[in-house]
Amino acid sequence: MHIPTASARRDGGRPEDAARYALRRTSSREDWAAVRALRFAALSRRGDIPAGAVPTYGDSHDTATGAFTYLLRRGGTPVGSTRSSFATPGAAWPSLEAFALDIRGSLAGASLVEASLTVVDPDDGDPTTATLHLFKAHMLECAARGADWLVTAVRDTQIGFYRRVLDMEILTGTARVAGMALPRVLMGLRMGERAARLFERLPILDVTPADRRELEASGEVPLRGLSAP
């Protein structure tokens, strides 16, 4: 997969790369069934939940105020999902309890969006592309809500990707997050300081006023391709 540099076209490149994907807020019973099945498949495959458990996964944060879950389809087939949770200073967010002691200084007084339960079909052949499409939803949520930070709790093996590709910094040590067997590290992106530079390097993630209007009107996230022509 080619990740575009700042010299890539601002529209993201080949339209067919984006056209085969569709990302929207989860709303129907069918969508939620697909989300929970994807979560179970991905989390059980990597040892986060017992393989013999009921083949679905959800928690109370799915229905919390300020939370939206997104479902990514490729060619109509569900291939990924992520949850976006907005929190004002002092409000709860999914991983707060696990990292509360570590973040008292770094996130004090900040509003944030947490990306949680980000999963891609374990058998998907292009997980990086799917993950980047999913993170477009979080960039839109941050822009729409004026969030200071985008944060996410990741496994040790994911730190390199989030730091190198998404320009996130490590905010905490490792901790156990409720519902997950494997420990996590909290990473974050300072939206005001780093988002513009990230969008220059990865136009797929860039947010426009038209993108925000489309999300508000239809729940759809406009996607751009990854490859320069």
C-alpha positions, 0 to 999 in steps of 0.5 A: 500500500502506498501512503501519500506524502504532502505532494499527493493530490488533495483529493486523495488520489484514485477514486476507486480506492475510496469508492469500494469502501463506505463508512457510516454511523451505526444505526440499524439492528443489522449494523449493530450485529455486524459491529459486535460480530467483528469485535468478537472475531478480532478481539478473540483472535488476538487473545483479548476475550475467550474464544469460547465466549458468546460470539458478540461484543459490546459494553455500556459505552456503546450507548453513552452520551457523545458516543458514536460507533462506525461500521466500515464496509467494502463492497457491501461486506463489513470489514471494520468498526470503531467507536468515537466517544467525546468527553468534556473536561472532567467527564468520563470516557471509556478508558479513563478509569484505567489511566486516570492517575497517569493523565492528571497533568497531560490531559487536565482541562482538555476536551477529547475524543477517544477512539476505542474498540477499533477492529478490522476483520482478522482475515482482511487483506488490507488492515492498514487501509481499513484502519485509516478509513476508520480514523477519518471518523475520529478526525471528523468527530474531533473537528465537529466538537472542537476536541483538544485531543484524540486518544486511544488505548493500544496494545504494545505491538500497535505503538509503532503504527500509531506513533509513526503513521498517526503521529500519536505520542505515548501518554501513559504506562501500561494498564489493564482496560476493563473488558480487555485481557491484554494491557494497553498504553494510552496514546494521543494526538494534540489536534491543535498542534499536529492535525494540520501536519498529519493531514498534509501527509495523509490527505485521506484523514483531512476534514473539510466543511463539506465532510462535516455537513455530509456526516451531520446530514446522513451519518456517512463519512466521506472517504478519499483514496490512498494512492496518488495517481 
